[in-house]
Amino acid sequence: MTVVEVPQWRGSGSGTAERLREGARLVAGMVPAGRRLRVDVEDDDLIVTASRVRAVMSQLGDGLVVTAGGDCGVELEPVAAARRKYGDRLVVLWFDAHGDLNTPASSPSGAFHGMVLRALTGEGPEGLVPEEAVRPWQIVLAGVRDLDQAEVAFVEASGVCHLGVTDSVALVDAVASAGLDRGQGAVSEKPDRESSLEAEESGRGSSLGAHESGRESGLGAQESGRGLRLGTEEVGRESGLGTQEVDRGSAVGVEESCRRQGGGVEEKAVYIHIDLDVLDPEVFASVGTPAPGGLRPDQLLELVGALAERFEVAGLGIVEYEPTRQEDQELLAPLVDGLVRVCARM
Protein backbone atom coordinates (compact mmCIF):
# COMPACT_ATOMS: atom_id res chain seq x y z
CA MET A 1 0.00 0.00 0.00
CA THR A 2 1.17 3.52 -0.84
CA VAL A 3 0.03 6.84 0.59
CA VAL A 4 0.63 9.93 -1.53
CA GLU A 5 0.48 13.21 0.40
CA VAL A 6 -0.54 16.24 -1.67
CA PRO A 7 -0.78 19.35 0.58
CA GLN A 8 -2.43 21.52 -2.08
CA TRP A 9 -4.63 24.32 -0.75
CA ARG A 10 -4.84 26.96 -3.50
CA GLY A 11 -7.66 25.08 -5.20
CA SER A 12 -9.91 25.65 -2.21
CA GLY A 13 -12.41 28.46 -1.76
CA SER A 14 -12.28 28.21 2.01
CA GLY A 15 -11.08 31.25 3.91
CA THR A 16 -8.99 28.96 6.11
CA ALA A 17 -7.61 26.81 3.28
CA GLU A 18 -3.98 27.04 4.36
CA ARG A 19 -4.84 24.60 7.14
CA LEU A 20 -5.13 21.94 4.43
CA ARG A 21 -1.34 21.68 4.33
CA GLU A 22 -1.24 20.38 7.88
CA GLY A 23 -4.38 18.36 7.28
CA ALA A 24 -2.75 16.47 4.43
CA ARG A 25 0.28 15.69 6.59
CA LEU A 26 -1.88 14.42 9.44
CA VAL A 27 -4.14 12.28 7.24
CA ALA A 28 -1.12 10.74 5.50
CA GLY A 29 0.30 9.86 8.92
CA MET A 30 -2.93 8.07 9.85
CA VAL A 31 -2.70 5.71 6.86
CA PRO A 32 -1.12 2.33 7.71
CA ALA A 33 0.97 2.29 4.55
CA GLY A 34 4.32 0.69 3.86
CA ARG A 35 5.32 3.28 1.28
CA ARG A 36 4.98 7.05 1.81
CA LEU A 37 5.40 9.70 -0.86
CA ARG A 38 4.92 13.45 -0.67
CA VAL A 39 4.32 15.69 -3.68
CA ASP A 40 5.89 19.13 -3.53
CA VAL A 41 3.12 21.63 -4.17
CA GLU A 42 3.50 24.67 -6.38
CA ASP A 43 1.23 27.02 -4.42
CA ASP A 44 0.42 29.38 -7.27
CA ASP A 45 0.21 26.88 -10.11
CA LEU A 46 -2.32 24.05 -9.90
CA ILE A 47 -1.26 22.78 -13.32
CA VAL A 48 2.33 22.26 -12.19
CA THR A 49 1.15 20.45 -9.06
CA ALA A 50 -1.16 18.24 -11.13
CA SER A 51 1.74 17.31 -13.43
CA ARG A 52 3.81 16.30 -10.40
CA VAL A 53 1.00 14.14 -9.04
CA ARG A 54 0.59 12.58 -12.48
CA ALA A 55 4.29 11.73 -12.59
CA VAL A 56 4.09 10.05 -9.18
CA MET A 57 0.97 8.08 -10.13
CA SER A 58 2.60 6.82 -13.32
CA GLN A 59 5.41 5.24 -11.31
CA LEU A 60 3.28 3.31 -8.84
CA GLY A 61 2.68 -0.39 -9.25
CA ASP A 62 0.10 -2.70 -7.79
CA GLY A 63 -1.50 -2.25 -4.41
CA LEU A 64 -3.91 0.27 -2.97
CA VAL A 65 -2.94 3.91 -3.43
CA VAL A 66 -4.36 6.35 -0.89
CA THR A 67 -4.25 10.04 -1.79
CA ALA A 68 -4.15 12.33 1.24
CA GLY A 69 -5.15 15.93 0.51
CA GLY A 70 -5.23 18.85 0.48
CA ASP A 71 -8.28 20.19 -1.35
CA CYS A 72 -10.51 18.11 -3.64
CA GLY A 73 -8.51 19.22 -6.66
CA VAL A 74 -5.75 16.77 -5.74
CA GLU A 75 -8.08 13.98 -6.92
CA LEU A 76 -7.77 14.98 -10.59
CA GLU A 77 -4.73 12.86 -11.37
CA PRO A 78 -5.44 9.83 -9.12
CA VAL A 79 -8.90 9.43 -10.68
CA ALA A 80 -7.49 10.03 -14.17
CA ALA A 81 -4.88 7.33 -13.51
CA ALA A 82 -7.64 4.92 -12.44
CA ARG A 83 -9.59 5.78 -15.60
CA ARG A 84 -6.58 4.96 -17.76
CA LYS A 85 -6.01 1.69 -15.94
CA TYR A 86 -9.58 0.41 -15.68
CA GLY A 87 -11.31 2.13 -18.60
CA ASP A 88 -15.06 1.61 -18.67
CA ARG A 89 -14.78 -0.77 -15.73
CA LEU A 90 -14.26 2.21 -13.44
CA VAL A 91 -16.97 3.72 -11.25
CA VAL A 92 -16.14 6.92 -9.35
CA LEU A 93 -17.93 7.05 -6.02
CA TRP A 94 -17.93 10.65 -4.76
CA PHE A 95 -18.58 10.92 -1.01
CA ASP A 96 -18.85 14.69 -0.55
CA ALA A 97 -21.24 17.34 0.72
CA HIS A 98 -20.81 19.07 -2.65
CA GLY A 99 -20.98 17.93 -6.25
CA ASP A 100 -17.76 19.62 -7.43
CA LEU A 101 -19.46 19.82 -10.83
CA ASN A 102 -19.05 23.49 -11.72
CA THR A 103 -17.11 24.83 -14.69
CA PRO A 104 -15.09 28.05 -14.80
CA ALA A 105 -18.16 29.67 -16.38
CA SER A 106 -20.67 28.47 -13.79
CA SER A 107 -18.60 28.67 -10.61
CA PRO A 108 -19.44 31.68 -8.43
CA SER A 109 -16.23 31.28 -6.43
CA GLY A 110 -13.77 30.27 -9.17
CA ALA A 111 -12.28 27.67 -6.80
CA PHE A 112 -11.04 24.52 -8.56
CA HIS A 113 -12.08 22.22 -5.72
CA GLY A 114 -15.66 22.92 -6.81
CA MET A 115 -14.87 21.99 -10.44
CA VAL A 116 -12.68 18.89 -10.21
CA LEU A 117 -15.33 16.24 -10.85
CA ARG A 118 -16.70 18.19 -13.82
CA ALA A 119 -13.14 18.57 -15.10
CA LEU A 120 -12.78 14.80 -14.95
CA THR A 121 -15.73 14.55 -17.36
CA GLY A 122 -13.84 16.74 -19.83
CA GLU A 123 -15.12 20.22 -19.00
CA GLY A 124 -12.74 22.28 -16.90
CA PRO A 125 -9.98 24.86 -16.81
CA GLU A 126 -7.34 24.58 -19.50
CA GLY A 127 -4.53 22.33 -18.31
CA LEU A 128 -6.72 20.70 -15.65
CA VAL A 129 -8.68 18.27 -17.82
CA PRO A 130 -7.58 14.64 -18.28
CA GLU A 131 -6.82 13.22 -21.71
CA GLU A 132 -9.37 10.45 -21.17
CA ALA A 133 -12.60 11.74 -19.63
CA VAL A 134 -14.72 9.95 -17.06
CA ARG A 135 -18.21 9.50 -18.48
CA PRO A 136 -21.18 10.75 -16.42
CA TRP A 137 -22.61 7.24 -16.13
CA GLN A 138 -19.43 6.24 -14.32
CA ILE A 139 -20.13 8.71 -11.48
CA VAL A 140 -22.14 8.11 -8.33
CA LEU A 141 -22.62 11.03 -5.93
CA ALA A 142 -23.14 9.87 -2.34
CA GLY A 143 -23.97 12.14 0.57
CA VAL A 144 -24.02 15.19 -1.72
CA ARG A 145 -26.52 17.66 -0.30
CA ASP A 146 -25.34 21.11 -1.36
CA LEU A 147 -25.61 21.60 -5.13
CA ASP A 148 -26.06 24.93 -6.88
CA GLN A 149 -28.38 25.45 -9.86
CA ALA A 150 -25.78 24.78 -12.53
CA GLU A 151 -24.73 21.52 -10.89
CA VAL A 152 -28.33 20.34 -10.54
CA ALA A 153 -28.92 21.04 -14.22
CA PHE A 154 -25.77 19.12 -15.19
CA VAL A 155 -26.73 16.11 -13.06
CA GLU A 156 -30.21 16.02 -14.58
CA ALA A 157 -28.97 16.48 -18.16
CA SER A 158 -26.03 14.08 -18.01
CA GLY A 159 -27.47 11.17 -16.04
CA VAL A 160 -25.00 11.31 -13.15
CA CYS A 161 -26.36 9.11 -10.34
CA HIS A 162 -27.12 11.27 -7.28
CA LEU A 163 -27.89 9.70 -3.92
CA GLY A 164 -28.91 12.14 -1.19
CA VAL A 165 -28.52 10.97 2.39
CA THR A 166 -29.65 11.94 5.85
CA ASP A 167 -28.86 8.75 7.78
CA SER A 168 -27.74 5.19 7.11
CA VAL A 169 -31.25 3.80 6.61
CA ALA A 170 -32.18 6.57 4.17
CA LEU A 171 -28.91 6.09 2.28
CA VAL A 172 -29.34 2.32 1.97
CA ASP A 173 -32.94 2.79 0.81
CA ALA A 174 -31.87 5.41 -1.75
CA VAL A 175 -29.04 3.25 -3.07
CA ALA A 176 -31.27 0.17 -3.21
CA SER A 177 -33.79 2.05 -5.37
CA ALA A 178 -31.22 3.89 -7.52
CA GLY A 179 -31.98 3.42 -11.18
CA LEU A 180 -35.52 2.14 -10.63
CA ASP A 181 -37.00 5.56 -11.34
CA ARG A 182 -34.41 6.40 -14.00
CA GLY A 183 -35.11 3.51 -16.34
CA GLN A 184 -32.84 0.64 -17.20
CA GLY A 185 -31.45 1.94 -20.50
CA ALA A 186 -28.05 3.48 -20.93
CA VAL A 187 -27.80 7.20 -20.34
CA SER A 188 -26.06 9.66 -22.61
CA GLU A 189 -22.30 9.67 -22.27
CA LYS A 190 -22.17 13.43 -22.75
CA PRO A 191 -24.44 16.08 -21.26
CA ASP A 192 -26.86 17.85 -23.52
CA ARG A 193 -24.93 20.88 -24.66
CA GLU A 194 -27.84 23.32 -24.50
CA SER A 195 -28.76 22.21 -20.99
CA SER A 196 -25.14 22.51 -19.97
CA LEU A 197 -24.88 26.06 -21.27
CA GLU A 198 -28.18 27.03 -19.67
CA ALA A 199 -26.90 25.59 -16.40
CA GLU A 200 -23.78 27.69 -16.56
CA GLU A 201 -25.79 30.83 -17.22
CA SER A 202 -28.07 30.13 -14.25
CA GLY A 203 -25.02 29.24 -12.16
CA ARG A 204 -23.53 32.67 -12.74
CA GLY A 205 -26.58 34.27 -11.26
CA SER A 206 -26.97 32.02 -8.24
CA SER A 207 -26.39 33.69 -4.91
CA LEU A 208 -23.83 31.19 -3.58
CA GLY A 209 -22.06 28.15 -5.02
CA ALA A 210 -21.93 24.99 -3.01
CA HIS A 211 -18.55 25.76 -1.51
CA GLU A 212 -19.30 29.44 -0.98
CA SER A 213 -22.52 28.59 0.80
CA GLY A 214 -20.45 26.37 3.06
CA ARG A 215 -18.32 29.35 4.01
CA GLU A 216 -21.42 31.38 4.84
CA SER A 217 -23.30 28.63 6.64
CA GLY A 218 -22.30 29.73 10.12
CA LEU A 219 -21.18 26.24 11.09
CA GLY A 220 -17.72 27.26 12.20
CA ALA A 221 -15.43 25.02 14.17
CA GLN A 222 -16.32 26.68 17.44
CA GLU A 223 -20.07 26.28 16.95
CA SER A 224 -20.29 22.74 15.60
CA GLY A 225 -18.74 19.34 16.05
CA ARG A 226 -20.33 18.06 19.23
CA GLY A 227 -21.38 14.45 19.54
CA LEU A 228 -20.08 11.11 18.40
CA ARG A 229 -16.66 9.90 19.45
CA LEU A 230 -15.29 6.71 17.93
CA GLY A 231 -12.56 4.50 19.31
CA THR A 232 -10.65 2.11 17.09
CA GLU A 233 -12.64 -0.94 18.12
CA GLU A 234 -15.91 0.96 17.79
CA VAL A 235 -15.04 1.97 14.23
CA GLY A 236 -13.70 -1.40 13.19
CA ARG A 237 -15.95 -3.90 14.89
CA GLU A 238 -18.82 -2.51 16.92
CA SER A 239 -20.76 -0.31 14.51
CA GLY A 240 -24.53 -0.43 14.68
CA LEU A 241 -25.05 -2.21 11.35
CA GLY A 242 -23.49 -5.52 10.42
CA THR A 243 -21.73 -6.00 7.10
CA GLN A 244 -24.45 -8.21 5.66
CA GLU A 245 -27.12 -5.71 6.61
CA VAL A 246 -25.48 -2.88 4.71
CA ASP A 247 -23.97 -4.90 1.88
CA ARG A 248 -27.25 -5.77 0.17
CA GLY A 249 -28.30 -2.14 -0.22
CA SER A 250 -25.13 -0.13 -0.25
CA ALA A 251 -23.58 -1.54 -3.40
CA VAL A 252 -26.73 -1.31 -5.51
CA GLY A 253 -26.13 2.25 -6.66
CA VAL A 254 -22.74 1.29 -8.04
CA GLU A 255 -24.20 -1.90 -9.52
CA GLU A 256 -26.88 0.12 -11.29
CA SER A 257 -24.28 2.50 -12.69
CA CYS A 258 -22.38 -0.52 -13.98
CA ARG A 259 -25.45 -2.17 -15.49
CA ARG A 260 -26.23 0.88 -17.60
CA GLN A 261 -23.36 -0.05 -19.88
CA GLY A 262 -23.83 -3.80 -19.62
CA GLY A 263 -21.16 -6.12 -18.31
CA GLY A 264 -20.88 -7.94 -15.02
CA VAL A 265 -20.87 -6.16 -11.71
CA GLU A 266 -18.02 -8.32 -10.52
CA GLU A 267 -15.77 -6.79 -13.17
CA LYS A 268 -16.14 -3.23 -11.92
CA ALA A 269 -13.54 -1.28 -9.98
CA VAL A 270 -14.52 1.60 -7.70
CA TYR A 271 -12.49 4.72 -6.98
CA ILE A 272 -13.66 6.05 -3.60
CA HIS A 273 -13.35 9.79 -3.03
CA ILE A 274 -14.00 11.04 0.51
CA ASP A 275 -14.23 14.75 1.17
CA LEU A 276 -14.49 14.90 4.94
CA ASP A 277 -17.28 17.46 4.71
CA VAL A 278 -19.50 14.50 3.80
CA LEU A 279 -19.55 14.02 7.58
CA ASP A 280 -22.09 15.89 9.62
CA PRO A 281 -20.51 19.07 11.03
CA GLU A 282 -22.26 18.40 14.32
CA VAL A 283 -19.89 15.45 14.60
CA PHE A 284 -16.79 16.53 12.69
CA ALA A 285 -16.15 20.27 12.34
CA SER A 286 -12.62 20.51 10.93
CA VAL A 287 -13.55 21.33 7.33
CA GLY A 288 -13.67 24.59 5.44
CA THR A 289 -17.07 24.21 3.77
CA PRO A 290 -19.45 22.42 6.17
CA ALA A 291 -23.00 21.51 5.22
CA PRO A 292 -25.63 20.26 7.68
CA GLY A 293 -27.15 16.81 7.47
CA GLY A 294 -24.14 14.63 6.68
CA LEU A 295 -23.06 11.11 7.52
CA ARG A 296 -21.84 9.84 10.85
CA PRO A 297 -18.36 8.31 10.77
CA ASP A 298 -19.69 4.82 11.49
CA GLN A 299 -22.15 5.11 8.59
CA LEU A 300 -19.39 6.14 6.22
CA LEU A 301 -17.19 3.24 7.30
CA GLU A 302 -20.02 0.73 6.94
CA LEU A 303 -20.88 1.87 3.44
CA VAL A 304 -17.27 1.95 2.24
CA GLY A 305 -16.67 -1.44 3.80
CA ALA A 306 -19.69 -2.93 2.05
CA LEU A 307 -18.51 -1.61 -1.31
CA ALA A 308 -14.94 -2.79 -0.74
CA GLU A 309 -16.20 -6.29 -0.01
CA ARG A 310 -18.08 -6.37 -3.27
CA PHE A 311 -15.77 -4.57 -5.71
CA GLU A 312 -12.11 -4.02 -6.41
CA VAL A 313 -11.04 -0.66 -4.99
CA ALA A 314 -9.23 1.29 -7.72
CA GLY A 315 -8.03 3.96 -5.31
CA LEU A 316 -8.98 5.93 -2.23
CA GLY A 317 -8.77 9.68 -1.66
CA ILE A 318 -9.28 11.38 1.71
CA VAL A 319 -9.26 15.17 1.48
CA GLU A 320 -10.30 18.57 2.86
CA TYR A 321 -9.20 18.15 6.48
CA GLU A 322 -8.61 21.54 8.10
CA PRO A 323 -7.41 20.64 11.60
CA THR A 324 -8.94 22.90 14.22
CA ARG A 325 -9.98 20.72 17.15
CA GLN A 326 -8.19 17.93 18.99
CA GLU A 327 -11.40 15.93 19.35
CA ASP A 328 -11.80 15.87 15.56
CA GLN A 329 -8.30 14.48 15.15
CA GLU A 330 -9.04 11.84 17.78
CA LEU A 331 -12.15 10.86 15.82
CA LEU A 332 -10.44 10.96 12.44
CA ALA A 333 -7.42 8.78 13.21
CA PRO A 334 -9.35 5.53 13.80
CA LEU A 335 -11.78 6.38 11.00
CA VAL A 336 -8.99 6.78 8.43
CA ASP A 337 -7.34 3.61 9.68
CA GLY A 338 -10.63 1.75 9.37
CA LEU A 339 -11.41 3.09 5.90
CA VAL A 340 -7.99 2.16 4.59
CA ARG A 341 -8.07 -1.30 6.12
CA VAL A 342 -11.46 -2.21 4.62
CA CYS A 343 -10.41 -0.88 1.21
CA ALA A 344 -7.14 -2.82 1.33
CA ARG A 345 -8.92 -5.84 2.87
CA MET A 346 -6.36 -5.94 5.64
Backbone torsions as a table, in degrees:
resi	resn	phi	psi	omega
1	MET	NA	141.8	179.6
2	THR	-125.2	136.6	170.8
3	VAL	-111.0	131.2	179.3
4	VAL	-114.1	113.6	-179.1
5	GLU	-89.8	125.5	179.2
6	VAL	-128.9	93.8	-172.9
7	PRO	-83.0	44.4	179.2
8	GLN	-73.4	138.9	178.9
9	TRP	-136.2	-15.8	-177.3
10	ARG	-67.7	-19.5	178.3
11	GLY	-78.5	-6.3	-176.4
12	SER	-88.6	150.6	173.3
13	GLY	-99.4	4.5	-179.6
14	SER	-73.3	140.6	178.0
15	GLY	-69.9	-12.8	-179.4
16	THR	-117.2	29.3	-171.3
17	ALA	-61.8	-26.4	-178.1
18	GLU	-62.0	-19.9	175.9
19	ARG	-64.3	-19.0	-178.9
20	LEU	-63.7	-25.4	176.0
21	ARG	-58.9	-51.9	179.8
22	GLU	-67.8	-35.8	178.6
23	GLY	-60.4	-41.8	178.5
24	ALA	-62.9	-41.8	179.9
25	ARG	-62.9	-43.6	-178.3
26	LEU	-67.7	-44.3	179.1
27	VAL	-61.9	-44.6	179.2
28	ALA	-57.9	-38.1	179.7
29	GLY	-69.9	-19.7	179.8
30	MET	-83.9	-13.5	-176.6
31	VAL	-82.9	125.0	179.9
32	PRO	-79.2	67.8	-174.4
33	ALA	-104.7	149.8	176.6
34	GLY	-85.4	-23.1	-178.9
35	ARG	-124.9	130.8	-175.6
36	ARG	-126.7	125.1	179.4
37	LEU	-126.7	145.9	177.8
38	ARG	-127.7	129.5	179.2
39	VAL	-92.8	126.9	174.7
40	ASP	-70.9	127.8	-174.4
41	VAL	-97.5	131.8	173.1
42	GLU	-90.8	100.6	-169.6
43	ASP	-52.9	-39.8	-173.3
44	ASP	-99.5	9.8	-177.1
45	ASP	-144.3	94.5	-178.9
46	LEU	-64.9	-29.7	-179.0
47	ILE	-67.7	-41.3	177.4
48	VAL	-63.5	-44.5	178.3
49	THR	-60.6	-44.6	179.4
50	ALA	-59.8	-39.6	179.4
51	SER	-65.2	-35.0	177.7
52	ARG	-69.4	-40.1	176.7
53	VAL	-64.4	-42.2	179.6
54	ARG	-60.1	-40.9	179.4
55	ALA	-63.6	-40.8	178.2
56	VAL	-65.0	-46.0	-177.7
57	MET	-61.9	-34.4	-177.8
58	SER	-69.6	-17.5	-177.4
59	GLN	-97.2	-6.3	-176.0
60	LEU	-84.9	145.3	179.5
61	GLY	-98.6	-142.0	-179.2
62	ASP	-74.5	167.1	179.7
63	GLY	103.3	156.4	-178.5
64	LEU	-65.3	134.1	173.2
65	VAL	-110.4	124.7	177.7
66	VAL	-108.8	122.7	177.2
67	THR	-97.2	123.3	-179.6
68	ALA	-108.4	112.1	178.3
69	GLY	-101.6	172.0	21.2
70	GLY	74.5	168.4	178.6
71	ASP	-79.9	172.5	-175.1
72	CYS	-61.3	-22.6	-179.7
73	GLY	-61.1	-20.4	179.5
74	VAL	-67.5	-13.7	-178.7
75	GLU	-79.4	-10.2	-177.3
76	LEU	-53.6	-54.6	-174.5
77	GLU	-76.7	-38.9	175.3
78	PRO	-60.3	-41.4	178.0
79	VAL	-69.1	-40.8	177.7
80	ALA	-60.5	-39.0	178.0
81	ALA	-64.3	-40.4	177.5
82	ALA	-65.4	-37.1	177.9
83	ARG	-63.5	-42.7	179.0
84	ARG	-64.4	-39.0	-176.1
85	LYS	-74.4	-43.5	-171.7
86	TYR	-103.4	-13.4	178.8
87	GLY	58.5	-134.5	-178.0
88	ASP	-72.5	-7.3	175.0
89	ARG	-71.1	-19.2	-172.0
90	LEU	-77.8	137.8	167.4
91	VAL	-123.0	130.0	179.7
92	VAL	-99.9	113.7	-179.6
93	LEU	-100.1	115.1	-169.1
94	TRP	-108.2	91.3	174.3
95	PHE	-81.5	112.3	-171.7
96	ASP	-166.6	150.1	171.2
97	ALA	-72.5	-23.6	-173.4
98	HIS	-120.1	157.9	-177.6
99	GLY	-82.1	-24.4	-178.1
100	ASP	54.7	38.1	-172.9
101	LEU	-114.7	18.4	176.4
102	ASN	-79.2	164.8	170.6
103	THR	-115.0	170.2	175.2
104	PRO	-56.3	-30.7	-179.6
105	ALA	-76.8	-31.9	-175.0
106	SER	-97.4	-14.6	-174.8
107	SER	-76.0	122.4	176.0
108	PRO	-70.2	-29.5	-175.2
109	SER	-93.4	-26.8	-174.9
110	GLY	76.8	8.8	-177.7
111	ALA	-84.4	129.1	-175.3
112	PHE	-65.7	-27.4	-178.9
113	HIS	-64.1	-17.1	174.1
114	GLY	-93.1	6.2	-178.5
115	MET	-122.9	-8.8	-165.2
116	VAL	-63.2	-39.4	-178.6
117	LEU	-69.9	-37.4	175.8
118	ARG	-65.2	-40.0	177.5
119	ALA	-59.7	-36.5	178.7
120	LEU	-65.1	-23.8	176.0
121	THR	-84.9	-1.6	175.9
122	GLY	109.6	-1.1	179.9
123	GLU	-120.4	105.6	-177.9
124	GLY	-167.7	-174.5	179.7
125	PRO	-63.2	146.3	178.3
126	GLU	-57.1	132.0	-179.1
127	GLY	89.4	-7.9	-179.3
128	LEU	-125.8	39.8	177.3
129	VAL	-129.5	130.3	-177.7
130	PRO	-71.2	156.9	177.8
131	GLU	-65.1	-37.0	-179.0
132	GLU	-115.2	110.5	-173.1
133	ALA	-75.6	148.9	168.1
134	VAL	-79.8	132.9	-179.3
135	ARG	-83.7	147.7	-178.1
136	PRO	-54.3	-34.4	-179.6
137	TRP	-69.7	-10.1	177.0
138	GLN	-89.3	1.5	-173.7
139	ILE	-110.7	132.3	172.2
140	VAL	-124.2	119.5	175.4
141	LEU	-89.5	127.4	-179.1
142	ALA	-128.6	126.9	-179.9
143	GLY	79.2	4.7	-179.6
144	VAL	-75.8	123.4	-174.5
145	ARG	-137.3	7.3	-177.9
146	ASP	-137.6	80.3	179.4
147	LEU	-107.1	142.1	172.8
148	ASP	-91.2	177.8	-171.4
149	GLN	-60.4	-42.5	-178.6
150	ALA	-64.3	-38.4	179.6
151	GLU	-68.7	-40.9	177.4
152	VAL	-59.6	-45.1	-179.7
153	ALA	-62.4	-39.5	179.4
154	PHE	-66.3	-43.8	179.2
155	VAL	-59.3	-45.1	-178.0
156	GLU	-68.2	-37.8	-177.6
157	ALA	-76.6	-32.1	-171.4
158	SER	-94.0	-21.9	-177.0
159	GLY	88.4	14.8	172.6
160	VAL	-57.7	135.9	179.3
161	CYS	-80.8	122.3	-176.5
162	HIS	-120.4	117.2	178.8
163	LEU	-112.0	107.0	173.5
164	GLY	-75.2	161.0	-176.8
165	VAL	-152.6	138.6	171.0
166	THR	-119.2	-33.8	175.8
167	ASP	-152.7	177.7	-173.0
168	SER	-63.5	-40.0	-179.2
169	VAL	-64.6	-45.7	179.2
170	ALA	-61.9	-39.2	-179.6
171	LEU	-66.4	-45.4	179.7
172	VAL	-62.3	-42.2	178.5
173	ASP	-62.0	-42.9	-179.1
174	ALA	-65.3	-42.2	179.7
175	VAL	-66.9	-41.5	-178.6
176	ALA	-61.6	-32.2	-178.7
177	SER	-97.7	1.2	-178.8
178	ALA	-60.7	130.6	179.7
179	GLY	94.9	-24.2	-177.4
180	LEU	-67.4	-32.7	178.9
181	ASP	-100.7	8.0	178.8
182	ARG	-108.7	-7.4	-175.6
183	GLY	88.2	161.8	-175.4
184	GLN	-98.6	-5.9	-178.5
185	GLY	-76.4	165.6	177.9
186	ALA	-70.2	144.6	177.6
187	VAL	-94.0	164.5	-179.8
188	SER	-61.7	139.4	179.2
189	GLU	-75.2	-23.5	-179.5
190	LYS	-124.0	143.9	178.5
191	PRO	-66.7	150.6	173.1
192	ASP	-59.6	126.7	-170.8
193	ARG	-65.7	-40.0	-179.8
194	GLU	-64.2	-44.2	179.1
195	SER	-61.5	-38.3	-179.1
196	SER	-64.8	-42.8	179.7
197	LEU	-67.9	-39.9	176.9
198	GLU	-61.7	-38.7	179.8
199	ALA	-62.4	-42.0	-178.8
200	GLU	-66.3	-37.2	178.0
201	GLU	-64.5	-44.5	179.8
202	SER	-67.7	-32.4	179.7
203	GLY	-64.3	-34.5	179.4
204	ARG	-63.0	-32.5	-175.6
205	GLY	-91.1	-6.4	-178.2
206	SER	-68.2	150.1	-172.4
207	SER	-67.9	-41.2	-179.1
208	LEU	-146.5	135.0	171.9
209	GLY	-74.0	170.7	-176.6
210	ALA	-55.7	-45.2	-177.8
211	HIS	-75.5	-33.7	178.0
212	GLU	-68.2	-38.4	179.2
213	SER	-63.9	-31.7	175.7
214	GLY	-61.2	-38.8	-179.5
215	ARG	-67.4	-29.7	-175.9
216	GLU	-96.1	4.4	-170.4
217	SER	-72.6	-18.2	-179.5
218	GLY	83.0	3.7	179.6
219	LEU	-93.5	63.6	179.6
220	GLY	-73.2	169.2	-176.1
221	ALA	-60.9	-33.3	-177.5
222	GLN	-74.2	-27.7	-174.2
223	GLU	-90.5	-27.1	-174.1
224	SER	-118.3	178.6	174.0
225	GLY	98.0	20.0	175.4
226	ARG	-89.8	151.9	171.4
227	GLY	128.7	-128.1	-166.3
228	LEU	-58.1	135.3	172.3
229	ARG	-124.7	131.3	-177.1
230	LEU	-117.3	127.6	169.6
231	GLY	-88.8	169.7	-176.4
232	THR	-60.0	-44.5	-178.7
233	GLU	-67.1	-37.4	-179.3
234	GLU	-62.9	-41.8	178.8
235	VAL	-67.9	-45.2	-171.0
236	GLY	-80.9	-33.2	-169.7
237	ARG	-131.9	-21.6	-170.1
238	GLU	-117.2	34.6	176.2
239	SER	-72.6	161.1	-172.6
240	GLY	-68.1	-26.0	-178.3
241	LEU	-113.2	134.0	177.5
242	GLY	-75.3	162.8	-178.1
243	THR	-59.2	-44.4	-177.6
244	GLN	-63.2	-36.3	-176.8
245	GLU	-64.6	-39.7	-178.3
246	VAL	-84.4	-33.8	-169.5
247	ASP	-58.9	-39.7	-175.4
248	ARG	-63.2	-36.9	-177.3
249	GLY	-94.2	-36.7	-166.9
250	SER	-68.8	-29.5	-177.1
251	ALA	-88.0	-5.1	-172.3
252	VAL	-66.1	-37.6	180.0
253	GLY	-60.3	-42.8	177.4
254	VAL	-67.7	-40.4	178.1
255	GLU	-58.8	-44.3	-178.7
256	GLU	-62.6	-41.8	177.6
257	SER	-59.9	-39.1	179.2
258	CYS	-67.8	-42.8	-176.2
259	ARG	-62.2	-27.9	-176.5
260	ARG	-58.5	-27.3	179.5
261	GLN	-107.2	11.5	-177.7
262	GLY	75.7	-179.9	178.5
263	GLY	91.0	160.9	-175.5
264	GLY	-83.0	143.7	178.2
265	VAL	-62.2	-35.4	-176.1
266	GLU	-65.3	-15.7	-178.9
267	GLU	-87.1	-10.3	-174.6
268	LYS	-77.1	153.5	173.8
269	ALA	-125.1	139.9	-173.0
270	VAL	-117.4	122.3	169.5
271	TYR	-89.4	126.3	-175.7
272	ILE	-109.1	111.8	176.3
273	HIS	-99.1	129.3	178.0
274	ILE	-127.1	104.2	166.8
275	ASP	-86.1	125.3	-172.7
276	LEU	-66.7	-8.3	173.2
277	ASP	-78.0	0.3	169.5
278	VAL	-66.9	-21.6	176.8
279	LEU	-76.0	151.3	178.4
280	ASP	-67.7	128.7	-179.0
281	PRO	-66.2	-14.4	172.8
282	GLU	-70.0	-18.3	-178.8
283	VAL	-106.2	-42.8	-175.8
284	PHE	-133.8	113.2	-169.9
285	ALA	-105.1	-6.9	-170.9
286	SER	-85.3	59.5	175.8
287	VAL	-135.8	159.2	-176.3
288	GLY	-87.7	-21.0	-176.4
289	THR	-132.8	68.7	-176.6
290	PRO	-69.6	152.7	175.8
291	ALA	-141.8	129.7	-177.3
292	PRO	-62.4	156.7	170.3
293	GLY	86.3	28.6	-176.8
294	GLY	-89.1	-170.4	-179.7
295	LEU	-78.9	153.5	166.1
296	ARG	-83.6	154.2	179.7
297	PRO	-57.0	-38.5	-179.5
298	ASP	-68.1	-34.0	175.5
299	GLN	-63.1	-46.8	-179.4
300	LEU	-58.6	-46.1	-179.4
301	LEU	-62.8	-42.1	179.8
302	GLU	-61.3	-44.4	-177.9
303	LEU	-68.2	-44.4	177.7
304	VAL	-63.3	-41.3	178.9
305	GLY	-62.0	-41.2	179.5
306	ALA	-63.6	-41.0	179.0
307	LEU	-67.5	-40.9	-179.1
308	ALA	-66.2	-29.7	176.8
309	GLU	-69.1	-31.0	-172.1
310	ARG	-92.4	-33.1	-172.4
311	PHE	-128.4	156.8	169.7
312	GLU	-67.5	134.4	177.9
313	VAL	-91.7	116.5	-176.4
314	ALA	-81.5	-12.3	-179.5
315	GLY	163.7	160.6	-179.2
316	LEU	-137.2	130.6	175.1
317	GLY	-121.9	133.4	177.5
318	ILE	-126.8	116.0	-168.1
319	VAL	-138.6	172.0	171.1
320	GLU	69.3	34.9	174.3
321	TYR	-90.8	118.0	175.1
322	GLU	-112.6	90.9	-172.7
323	PRO	-60.2	123.9	177.8
324	THR	-133.7	-29.3	-174.7
325	ARG	-129.4	138.8	-179.9
326	GLN	-62.3	-37.8	-177.7
327	GLU	-65.8	-29.7	176.1
328	ASP	-69.3	-39.1	177.9
329	GLN	-65.7	-37.8	178.6
330	GLU	-66.9	-31.1	175.2
331	LEU	-75.7	-40.4	-172.7
332	LEU	-70.9	-37.0	-175.2
333	ALA	-56.9	-52.3	178.2
334	PRO	-69.2	-28.5	178.1
335	LEU	-66.4	-47.9	177.8
336	VAL	-60.1	-45.1	178.3
337	ASP	-57.7	-44.3	-179.6
338	GLY	-66.0	-43.5	179.3
339	LEU	-61.1	-45.0	-178.9
340	VAL	-65.4	-41.7	-177.2
341	ARG	-65.9	-39.7	179.0
342	VAL	-70.7	-36.1	178.6
343	CYS	-68.3	-34.9	178.9
344	ALA	-88.2	-5.3	-177.5
345	ARG	56.3	46.4	-179.1
346	MET	-84.1	NA	NA
